Amino acid sequence: MQGKLPAAGGITGERIPFDFDESFRVARLLGISLADYYDMTPHELRLAADAERHRRQSDYALAVTQAYYTAAWLRSSKMPRLNEVLRKLRPKESLKPQTPEEQFKQMMLWHARLERRETVGDST
């Protein structure tokens, strides 16, 4: 097996052997079964690792946000009612469907705004 090219910044362009042990270790840490690991390409394993990294970053951001709001609420002089807080988190009720005339009017407004932006940005 030829292996893979070195990471960005590699000068010589020599091929580095693919590390099967390391890739299997990563797959097991991701919770990928042995059968699924053997069915995956190295690219698919990389995509799974990237997805897991993104999920962990999102979880960390959520934990930091929770800690921040907990600290802020502890310092607040008046605690907001839980119903008010939860209502702000719920998605807004969907607006009534637009009629074709309303859609056309909205599209014309967007088009006019776009033309104004192009005219203002055009210095020739």
Summary of the structure (lengths in Angstrom):
residues: 124
radius of gyration: 26.4
end to end distance: 57.3
largest distance: 66.4
contacts: 206
relative contact order: 0.05
helix: 65%
strand: 2%
